[in-house]
Amino acid sequence: MLIQCELELELNSKDQTEYRSGVGKLLHLMRWSHTDIYNSVRKLSKFMTTEAAEAHKKAMLKVMSYCISTPERGIVLKPSLKWNGDAEFKLVILGRSDSDFSKDTDKKQNVSGTRTFLSGAPIMQRRAMQKIVELNATTSNAQDMMYAKRLLESMDLQVKLTMFLEMDNKGAVDIVNNYSVGGRTRHVERKQYYLHELKEQGTIVVKWTHGSVNSSVLFYKSCKDFNKHTAVYVGKDLYMRDS
């Protein structure tokens, strides 16, 4: 009942400005340091341009308090491979994507999360709301991987092919690999063909992986394996607690 009352109590103009400024700071932290607050900030950012309520401001302050209490937490760039200076050395790029159907109940949109790794180190992560199926997230992830590949090659470095893009949606994997295609998939055929081309070239192959190892869920929903997925980006720091 108290939360409902707070949701009905809209912020005044001054508090709304402070709320917008606070969420803006959290967006910066989310992008460059605290990847573990992606989902919380995603929800808070929905009310930056609309009328936020007292409950939203309290939630923002709670997230801020969490960030202040974990000052040593940040993205850890620790590659699993070390370049030995050999011109033939090949770097490994890996992508993982995931999405949740109609997670955003207000706009009836899917919410997706993607991440791209370079030899085990996170280099790109995204979260977005989309109107159609998980192929949107997969295509976006493939584009990130291709960008990283071309950037490395422009510096005369080599990338190991084939690159793998992992997801836990078997239906989407089958569509990309052309195992099952029907008339109802025509609305995504352009993105589907792009992924088909990458597969035929031997550049990127989409394969299924179990959802329990897909840390992209951290970007769009609360999860029981919070520490496990957070550790993929920040390592096992002093703030980790046993479940």
N, C-alpha and C positions, 0 to 999 in steps of 0.2 A: 504493500500500500504506500509506503514511504517513497519507494523508487518511482511509482506511478505519479505521485504528486510532484516529484522533482522533474519528471519528464514533461509534465504539464506546465511547469514554471519556466517560462522562457527567459533568457538572459537579456539584460538591457544593452544598449548600444555600446557602452564602455566595456562591459564584460565580454560581449561578443567579439570586440576588437582584440581583447587580451586572449580570448580563446583561439582566435584565428592565428595570432602571433605564436601562441604556445604550440599549437599543432604544427605550424610551420617549422618550428625548431625540432619537434619530434620527427618530422619528415626527413630532416637533415640527418639526425641520429640514426634513423631507420636505414637510410641509404648507405651511410659510410661507417657505421659502428655497430649499432644494436640491431642486427637482423632479426633478433628474437621478438621485436615489438611490431613487426610488419602487420600482423593481423589486427592488433589493437589500434594501431594508427590508421589502418585502412578504414575501420569503423568510425573513428573520430573525425577523419578528414571529410566524411560525407556531410558534416554539419558546419564546414568552414564558411560556406556562402549562404547557407540557410539559417533559420533560427535554431540555435542550439539551446538546450535546456540545462538546468542546474545539474542534473545527473551526468550530462556529458562533460561539464566542466570538472566535476569530481573525478570522473574516470580519467580525464586528461591529467589531472594532478597526481592521480595514483600511478599512472605510467611514468610521469616525470620523477616521482619518488623512487620508483623502481630503477630508473636509469641512474639517479644520483647514488643509490645504494650499491651500484655495480660499476664503479668508476674504472676498474681495471679490465672490464670486458670490452672486446672489440674483435673485428674480423682478423683471423690469423691466416697469413699467406705462407703456407708451408708445403711446397711442392713435394710430391712423392718421388720425382725424378730430378736428378742434378745434371745439368748440361756440362759435358766434359770438354767443350770447345771444338768437338768434331763437327765438320760441316754436314756430315750425313746423319747426325743425331736427329731423331724425330720426336717431337712433342706430342702429347696425347690430349685431345679435347673430348670432353664428355658432357652430355646434356641430360637433364631430367626435367620432366614437366608433369603437372598434375592439375586437375580442376575439380570443382564441386558443383553439381547441377543445381541451379537456382538457389545458390547460397545466399545471395542478396534478395531478401524477401520483399523489399520495397520496390525495386526495379525489375524483379524477376529475371535477373541475369546470372550467368555462371561466373564464378570467381576462380581465377587460375593463378598458379605460381610456377615459375620456371627458374632454372639455375644452370649455369655453364661453368665447367671446371677446366682449368689448364694444368695438366699433370697433377691433379688432386687438389689444386688451390682454387677457391671460388673467385671468379673474375667478373661474373655478371649474374644478377638475380632480379627477377621482376615479379610483380603481381598486378593483375588487371581484371576488370569486369568485362565480360563478353556476352554477346547476345546468342551465340550459337555454340556448337559442340567443342569438345576438347581439341579438335584439330587446329583450332585457332592458337591455342597455347603451344601445341607441338610445332606449328609452323613458325611462330615467333621465336621459339627456342632454337629451331634449325637456322633461322636467320642470324641469331646471335653467334651460333657456332661457326657459320660461314664467315661472319665478320671477323671473328677472332682468327680463323684460318688465314684469311686474306691479309690481315694485318701482320701476322707472323711471317708469311711468305714475302711480304713487301720488305721485310728486314733480312731477307735471304736465309730465313730459318725454315725448317721442314716440319710438316705435321703428319703424324701417322694416320694412314687411311686403311681401313674404313673407320670413320668416327661413329660412335654409338649414341643414340638418343633413347633414353629409357622412360617408360611410362607404365602406369598400372592399370590402364583401361584396355582390356583385351579387344573390345570391339573397335576402338580407334586404331589399335595396332593392326588389326586385320584389314581395315579400310586402307591404311597407308601401304600395306604390303600386298594389296589387291587380292586378299583371300576371300573377301565377301563384299560385293558392291551391288547396290540396288538403286532403283529409281529415286528413292527418298534421300539419297546422298548427293543428288545433283547440285544442291545449293552450296556444297562445299567442294565441288570438283576442281576449281582453280587451285585452291590450296593443296588439294589432294594430288593434283598433277605435279605441282612443284616438289612435293615430297617424293613422288614417284621418280621424278627426274634425278633427284639426288641419290636415290637408291640405285637406279640403273647405271649411274656414273660410278658407283662404288664409293661415293663421298660420305653419305650418312645412311645408316640403317637404323630404323626404329624397332625396338624390341621391348617385350614386356618384362617388368620387374615387379616384385612384390611391394605393395604399398607401405609396408612396415619399414622399408629402407629408403623410401622416397621423402627426403627432407623438404621438398617443395611444399608439403602440407603446412609447414610453419608459416607460410606467407598468406594463407587465406582462412585458416580455422584453428581453433583451440584443439590441442591434441594431448593425449596422455603421455606420449613419449617426448615431451617438450625438451627435456635436458638432452636426450639422445640426438634429436635433430639439431638443437642449438649447437652442440659440440662439433657438428660438421663444419660450422662457420667460425666459431670462436675458440675451439679446442676445449679441453676439460680444465676449466679454470677453477679458482678457489670458491666460486659461487655455486658450483654444482652440488646438488643434494641428491641423495639416493631416493628413489621412488618409494 
